[in-house]
Amino acid sequence: LQACSDDEGGNEPDDSGNDFTALLTNQVDGVILPAMEAYQDEMIDFESAVQGISLPVDNAGLTTLRNAFSEAYTAYQAAAVHDYFSTASIGLTERTNLYPIDLTVLETLVDSESNNFGSDDHERADGFPAIDFMLYGSDDVLAYFNEDDKRLAFLNALVSNMKTISDDLVSQWTSLRGPFSESAGTGLGSAISGQLNGSLAYYEFTVREDKVGIPVGLVGPNDSPITPDATKIEAFYRAQAEGNDDFAMSLVRTAVEE
């Protein structure tokens, strides 16, 4: 009965007065901001790790970089699902985790010393997938860095840019915490609508299709079969280097569980 309306314009209920402040405050303070801050912390550590490496890179330095990469990539999964409302304009997924990368584009950007991150030129050679190749994609990763100092310089610039994005995420959610928590109703543009639609789209497309469906060969609402392509998993180059997809699977689990 509450869903009915006497208005000739339709039968959509007017819930603009509904107060979801307690629910939304709990979401932003207990879930969203902690995820953003945890990701920021890991990116701070990652940036510090990269800046602490100098040429020639040795095995100890490479291990430090790889560990920091793993922690940051894992923390990213819990932040990425909240790419709505306050952070939709940042384009977190597009600027941080589009895969597979284009190796030719990456090589060109490194060689030209292009640091215009966030531009269309960088879209397929950016974020964690680009770092995955740099840290795991060569037969001799130490030689990869030590034979061309532009590669370590590019890694430095790339990670610093990603750290700046993580700063922006925390800043945006902190400054817009009030408007998010106090957003009334469930209509288009409300916090409830943004969170629900943003989260569902993330799980449907980014998790269900990109992370799982495309690699195994099942996409769409009816799991339509396509040709499986294992090269399109997250952290593909690490999987190749280690001979297993354990880390890639851990990213999927974290994306769902966190």
C-alpha positions in Angstrom: 0.0 0.0 0.0 2.8 2.4 0.8 4.2 1.9 -2.7 1.0 3.3 -4.2 0.4 6.9 -5.1 -2.7 9.0 -6.0 -0.6 11.2 -8.3 -1.4 10.8 -11.9 2.3 11.0 -12.7 3.0 7.5 -11.5 3.1 5.2 -8.5 6.6 5.8 -7.2 6.6 6.5 -3.4 8.0 9.7 -2.1 10.7 8.7 0.3 12.6 11.9 0.3 12.0 12.4 4.0 13.3 9.0 5.0 16.3 9.4 7.4 19.1 7.0 6.7 21.7 9.0 8.6 22.5 6.3 11.2 22.9 3.7 8.5 25.1 5.9 6.2 27.2 7.2 9.1 28.0 3.6 10.1 28.9 2.8 6.5 31.2 5.8 5.9 32.8 5.7 9.4 33.0 1.9 9.8 33.6 0.6 6.3 34.3 3.2 3.6 36.8 5.5 5.2 38.7 2.7 7.0 39.1 1.0 3.6 40.3 4.2 1.9 42.7 4.9 4.8 44.1 1.4 4.8 44.8 1.7 1.1 46.4 5.1 1.6 48.7 3.6 4.3 49.8 0.9 2.0 50.4 3.3 -0.9 52.5 5.5 1.5 54.6 2.4 2.3 54.8 1.5 -1.4 56.0 4.9 -2.4 58.6 4.9 0.4 59.8 1.5 -0.7 60.2 2.6 -4.3 61.9 5.9 -3.3 64.3 3.9 -1.2 65.6 1.9 -4.1 68.6 3.0 -6.1 70.4 1.5 -9.0 71.7 -1.1 -9.3 68.6 -2.9 -8.0 69.5 -6.0 -6.1 67.5 -9.0 -4.9 66.8 -7.5 -1.5 65.5 -4.3 -3.1 63.3 -6.3 -5.5 61.9 -8.3 -2.7 61.0 -5.1 -0.8 59.3 -3.8 -3.9 57.3 -7.0 -4.5 56.1 -7.2 -0.9 55.0 -3.6 -1.0 53.2 -4.2 -4.3 51.4 -7.2 -2.8 50.2 -5.3 0.2 49.0 -2.3 -1.8 47.3 -4.3 -4.4 45.4 -6.3 -1.8 44.3 -3.1 0.1 43.1 -1.6 -3.2 40.5 -4.4 -3.5 38.6 -3.2 -0.4 38.7 0.4 -1.6 37.7 -0.1 -5.2 34.2 -1.3 -4.4 33.4 2.2 -3.0 34.1 4.0 -6.2 30.9 6.0 -6.1 29.4 9.2 -4.7 32.4 11.1 -3.3 35.0 9.3 -5.5 33.2 8.7 -8.8 35.0 11.6 -10.4 38.4 10.2 -9.5 38.0 7.2 -11.8 39.8 4.8 -9.4 39.4 1.6 -11.4 40.3 3.2 -14.8 43.4 4.9 -13.4 44.6 2.1 -11.2 43.5 -1.4 -12.4 42.8 -1.7 -16.1 44.2 -5.0 -17.4 45.6 -6.5 -19.5 48.1 -3.7 -20.3 49.6 -3.0 -23.7 53.3 -3.7 -23.4 54.1 -1.7 -26.5 52.4 1.4 -25.0 54.2 0.8 -21.7 57.6 0.6 -23.4 56.9 3.8 -25.3 55.9 5.7 -22.2 58.9 4.5 -20.3 61.3 5.4 -23.1 59.7 8.8 -23.7 59.6 9.5 -19.9 55.9 10.4 -20.1 54.4 10.9 -16.7 51.0 12.2 -17.8 49.2 9.7 -15.7 45.4 9.7 -16.1 45.5 10.6 -19.7 44.2 8.4 -22.5 47.8 7.6 -23.5 48.4 6.0 -20.2 45.1 4.1 -19.8 46.5 0.7 -20.9 49.9 1.1 -19.2 49.0 2.3 -15.8 48.4 1.3 -12.2 49.0 -2.1 -10.7 48.9 -4.1 -14.0 51.8 -2.0 -15.3 53.7 -2.6 -12.0 52.9 -6.3 -12.2 54.8 -6.5 -15.5 57.7 -4.4 -14.3 58.3 -6.5 -11.2 57.5 -9.9 -12.7 57.3 -9.8 -16.4 60.9 -10.2 -17.4 63.1 -13.3 -17.4 65.7 -11.2 -15.5 63.9 -8.5 -13.6 67.1 -7.1 -12.1 68.6 -6.7 -15.5 65.3 -5.1 -16.7 65.8 -2.2 -14.2 69.5 -2.0 -14.2 69.9 -1.8 -18.0 67.8 1.3 -18.3 67.4 3.8 -15.5 64.3 5.2 -17.1 62.4 2.1 -15.9 63.0 2.8 -12.2 62.2 6.4 -12.7 58.9 5.5 -14.4 58.1 3.2 -11.5 58.8 6.0 -9.1 56.5 8.4 -10.9 53.8 5.8 -11.4 53.7 4.8 -7.7 53.8 8.4 -6.6 50.8 9.2 -8.8 48.9 6.2 -7.4 49.7 7.4 -3.8 48.3 10.8 -4.7 45.1 9.2 -5.9 44.8 7.4 -2.6 45.3 10.7 -0.8 42.5 12.1 -3.0 40.2 9.2 -2.0 40.6 9.9 1.7 40.3 13.6 1.3 37.1 13.3 -0.8 35.4 10.9 1.6 36.4 12.9 4.6 35.1 16.2 3.2 31.9 14.7 1.8 31.2 12.5 4.8 28.5 14.8 6.0 26.6 15.1 2.7 26.8 11.4 2.3 25.6 10.5 5.8 22.8 13.1 5.7 21.5 12.2 2.2 17.7 11.5 2.5 15.7 9.0 0.5 16.6 6.4 -2.0 16.0 8.4 -5.2 18.4 9.0 -8.0 21.4 11.0 -6.7 20.9 9.9 -3.1 23.7 8.2 -1.2 21.6 5.0 -0.9 21.1 4.9 -4.6 24.7 5.7 -5.4 26.1 3.1 -3.0 23.7 0.3 -4.1 24.0 0.9 -7.8 27.8 1.5 -7.6 28.4 -1.6 -5.6 26.2 -3.8 -7.7 27.8 -2.6 -10.9 31.3 -3.2 -9.4 30.4 -6.8 -8.4 28.6 -7.5 -11.6 31.2 -6.2 -14.1 34.5 -5.6 -12.3 34.4 -8.8 -10.2 32.1 -11.3 -11.9 33.1 -10.5 -15.5 36.5 -8.9 -15.5 38.2 -10.8 -12.7 36.5 -14.2 -13.3 34.2 -14.4 -16.3 36.5 -13.3 -19.1 39.5 -15.4 -18.0 37.4 -18.6 -17.6 35.2 -17.9 -20.6 31.7 -17.1 -19.2 30.2 -13.6 -19.4 26.9 -11.8 -19.2 23.8 -12.4 -17.1 23.4 -15.9 -18.7 27.1 -16.8 -18.4 27.3 -16.9 -22.2 30.4 -18.9 -23.2 33.3 -17.1 -24.9 36.9 -18.3 -25.6 38.7 -18.5 -22.2 41.7 -16.2 -21.9 43.9 -16.8 -18.9 46.1 -13.9 -19.9 43.4 -11.6 -18.7 43.6 -12.3 -15.0 44.8 -9.8 -12.5 48.5 -10.0 -11.7 49.1 -12.2 -14.8 52.8 -11.7 -14.9 53.2 -12.7 -11.2 51.2 -15.8 -12.0 53.5 -16.6 -14.9 56.6 -16.0 -12.8 55.4 -18.1 -9.8 53.7 -20.8 -11.9 50.4 -20.4 -10.1 47.5 -18.0 -9.8 47.4 -18.0 -5.9 47.9 -14.2 -5.7 45.4 -13.5 -8.4 42.8 -15.6 -6.6 43.6 -13.9 -3.3 42.7 -10.6 -5.0 39.4 -11.9 -6.1 38.6 -13.2 -2.6 39.5 -9.9 -1.0 37.4 -8.0 -3.5 34.4 -10.2 -2.5 35.0 -10.5 1.2 36.1 -7.0 2.0 
